[in-house]
Each structure stands twice: as structure tokens, then as C-alpha cells.
Amino acid sequence: MKVLFSIHAGEYLVGQHIENNHKSLRVWIPSKDTGVDLMLSNANATRTASVQVKFSKDYTSASSMEPFQQKGSLSKTFGWFKISRNALQDSPAQWWIFVLLGFSLSPDFVVIRPRDLLQRLDTLFGRRDTFQSYVWVTKPGGSQKSERCWEVRDLNQDDRSKIVAGIYENASRDLSGYLVWDPILQELNS
């Protein structure tokens, strides 16, 4: 073990979220980087889940994000992640958590199993060694009753405008079902 103590911002935000919102869980920090950033357990540590955390700053202010910046836009956060096929295929972590920290400093979390993420990326982009993933989160509004989350890589401007207007639909690109912690909570508290 070389570093006395070091976690990155995304790991801190995941730990803080769990401690503040899921009191029945405990967060553990491994002493060595083995592809697992955090271990989660139930209160008596009889059930565990391993987690890989990926963090992105918010890119909504970038000039290419014009639809995100339009008045009345439902935009919340936009993150960019570089994901390796090998990292997903060989991941020892049961869950990957993508942390998007917007300018409101209220993070969004995409909680997904690595095999599910790889299958979705393969469906959208074909077999690649590396994926450039653009993830957008939008606020509730219009016909949207809750936040939505989308993979927007390679979408045209018209579709991006529909996303921030709350009228876009595409099941392959919809990551909204992964904005919840329920699967991990059920696994650890069952």
C-alpha cells in the first residue's frame, strides 16, 4: 500500500449520498486499487456489493451544448465518459456508478451493472475497444414526471433539442431506469 488515503470526487460523492440517504448501508474503502473503488454492505456486513465509480464534471456550458442552454430547457447535467470494453468485460465490480456533478452541486448517479452497460453500448455503437459516452440528465417538466437520463453520443441536433424539451423517446438510449439505487438496496437488504 503506497498512498495513505486517497479517494476521488466521485467516490466521495457516492459515499456521501449513501451515508445521507441510505442509513442502512455502510461504505468501505479498499486499501488497494483492484478495479473496485468502494465496497458497500448492509449494517451488519453480512451482504456486500463492489462498486466502480466514474466521475464527470458538467459540460453544459460547452459551446456545442446549445440545446442544453436554451430558455425553458429541462437540462440538468451533461457528462462525458471514456469507457474501455476490457474494463467492462473484466470488471471485478458488481456495479458501476457514473457520477455527474452539475453546477447546482446536486449530483446525479447512474447505477448499472457492467454487463448491462456493455450490452447497451454494443447495441448503440457496435463492438468497439473504447466508447466515448455522453450522458445527459434532464429535470422533470412537460410530460416528464421525473428526471430522465440519455446516452446522446452521435445524436443529431433535432433529437438533442427533443431531449431537453422533454419529448424525445428511444428505449435504447434511455438510461432513466438507472438513476435509482433500488437494485443495490434490494441486493444488500434482502
Number of C-alpha atoms within 10 A of each C-alpha: 7 6 7 6 8 10 11 11 16 23 22 14 20 22 20 13 14 17 14 9 10 13 11 14 21 17 18 13 16 13 14 11 10 11 16 20 22 23 18 21 22 20 14 9 11 9 14 19 18 18 24 23 24 21 20 19 18 20 20 20 13 11 10 11 15 13 21 26 17 13 8 10 18 23 23 26 26 27 21 20 16 12 17 15 18 12 15 18 12 12 19 15 21 17 22 23 23 26 22 29 23 19 14 9 9 12 19 23 25 21 24 22 18 22 16 12 18 20 13 17 21 14 12 14 12 11 13 12 10 12 18 15 16 17 22 29 26 23 19 15 15 10 9 14 10 11 18 23 25 22 23 17 17 13 12 9 13 10 17 21 19 14 24 24 22 22 12 15 12 10 9 12 18 18 21 18 13 18 18 14 16 11 13 20 17 9 13 19 14 8
